[in-house]
């Protein structure tokens, strides 16, 4: 079957993408690892000994970054509906993090502890219908915030992908009720034509 012009263009961009090449060279599972590395360089959120959760983790680029950053005394829990190959210093739960069953597994894993940082590079499967895709993206962010509120420690931080559009301003306002500082970042590794930005929320207060 012949490729469409759009799919052929995506493949050419992917093959020539400098971050794809760098990920292959440095052993990261996805180019998105460099988004988290850049965000952390600016905001200094990953530290040795932390407890970190990665929501929507597969294939594992962000989990790799987190696992290295927290070291052997830290703990990283990753979760995704898709399977993920093992990563050093990272535990994995397969399932939908919006489901009660996975939330119960998260609490069992924590054993009374709390997360210092929750990260999420999750994006919904796109339908091509902008309004529906944007609504689904905001829904995932709302579920991620619910997870933050359930399993967090005072002063904790949250990093998440957000697509700018309907509902995004309201979501940021909601975040500001729970975090003392909320910033919007556009890492260099995020393609310029993409509507994605990254929320960096610091100092969780309730």
C-alpha positions, 0 to 999 in steps of 0.5 A: 500500500502506498504511503499518503503524502502526510505519512511520508512527510512524517516519516522524513521528519522523523528520520532526519529529526536531530532528537531522534538521532540523539536518542538512538545514540544515547540509548533513550527510548524516545525523543521525548526524553529530551523534553524532560531533560530540558525542563529539569535543567531549567526547573531543577525538579528531579533529585536524588532519593525522590519518589516519582510517578510517570503517568502514561509512560510507554515506551519509557523515555521519561521513566529512563530520565527519572530513574537515572535522576533519583538514583538507587535510593529513589523510587519511580513508578510508571504506568501505561495501558501499553506494555513497557520493557523493564527499566533500571530503578523503575517499577511498572503497572500496566493499566489505565491510571484513570481506573479504580483498579490502577489507583488501588495498585498505586496506593498499594505500591506507595505503602503510605508514602507520597510522591515528590514529583508526578510527570506525564507526557501522555497524549490521547489517540487522535481522531483528527476532530480537533474539538474531540481531541482537545476535550480528551486531552483536557480529560487526561490532564484532569485525571492526572491532577486527581492522581496528584491530589490523591498521592502527593506530599506538601511541596510536590511538583507536577509536569505534564503535556498540554495542548493549547486550545479550548479548556487549557486556560481553565485547567491552568487556573485550576492548577493554580489553586493547588500549586504556588507556582505554575509555568508554561514551557515549550522545550526545544525538543517539542516540534515548533508546529505542535500545539503542545506545551508543558505545564510545570507546577511547583510547591503543591499546597493541597 
